[in-house]
């Protein structure tokens, strides 16, 4: 159902404690998200500063997470435990078709000798839910759970293009469009034109917009109602392939792969 102006305005309002919003729980999730590649371990003070909490508030949350087994402490340093993976894999296990999609993507990677991935849209980012690497093609270490900006990735553009036109325009209007390379589209009107073209043609091509030397093609994955729920891509290096080669050789195979995965969902 399309968003009304009233609904959209409500979503833009800051969340406040209420019967439908538990602030302490939300802050606990913020503490979990504060750990990552840039901060694999943190002191109490560092965590409090990153999340915007008092030391006492951060301490209560960290000790609660430690009691539940999601955080461990070594001296003054706190770090996540492998138990955190349960939270992410609960999502994947609730999507059993990913297990069916993996051999199809493995076949694509084997035939093209290029990496393939699947991702879903989460806010302004895409989140990788499946990856079949052929070799490392990016300086970013990609894997399940990796987040990348939707506006300059092939899968992100497929997923943004599938949104209703008004929502697409609203999202792009609120995004921070940073030039990741000299080729990145950062003009909002130009990006909306690109997304409209992606929607018409049913696939997206990225030519060194996310990272220099990286080429990527993506196609939509649809559920039984025809709704785009994910995207699948194949990537290559500019030094080994060309846009014309990818369009002629990779795109037909990618579209066939996306159709096969969609068929598994009844799409």
C-alpha positions, 0 to 999 in steps of 0.5 A: 500500500502506498504511503500517505503523507501522514504515514510518511510524516509519522515515520520522520518524527523522532521515536519516543518511549511509549507502549509501542517503543521500548527505548532501553531495548533500542539502546541495547541494539545500538550498543550491539551495532556499535561493534564492527570492523572499525571497533571490534572491541571497545572500552566502556567509555568508548562504547558510551561515546559511540552510542551517545549514552552515559557511562552508567547507561552503557555499563548496564546494557553491556553487562546485560548483554554479557549475562545473555552471552552476546558480549564478553569482557577481557580486562577493560575491553568488551567484544561481541561473541559468536552468539550474536550470529544467531540474530542474523542467521535467524533471518536467513533461516526464515528465508529457506529459499536462499538455500535453494538459490545458492547452487544456482548462483554457484553454477553462475559463478562457475560458468562465468568465473566471476563472483555473484551475490544476493542482497536485500534493501535495508534503508539506504543500504543493501545487505548481502544475504548470500555470496559466492566468490570467484576471487577477491575483486574489491578492496572491501571484504564482502560477505553475508551481512556486508552493507553497501550504499544502495545508490551506487551499487547494481543491486541497490539500484535494482531494489530502489528502482522497484519502489513506487515512484513517490517513495523512490523520489523521497528516498533519493531526496533524503540520501547523502550521495557521496562520490565514491569514484569520479564516475559515481552519479551524485546528482539526484535528478540524474540518479532518478533518471537512471533508476527509472531506466533500470525499472524499464529495462529490468537490470542495472549496470554499474561501471566503476561507480562504487570502486575503480575497476569494478563492474557489476550487473544486477537483476531483480528476484521476485516473489509469487506476487511479482514483488521485487524482494531481493537482487542478484548480481555478477561482478567483474574487473575492468582489467579483465572484462569490458562493459560490452562483454558483460552485456553480451555474455554475462547479462543473459546468464544473470537474467536466467539465474534471477528467473530461476531463483524467482521461480523457486519463490513462485515468482 
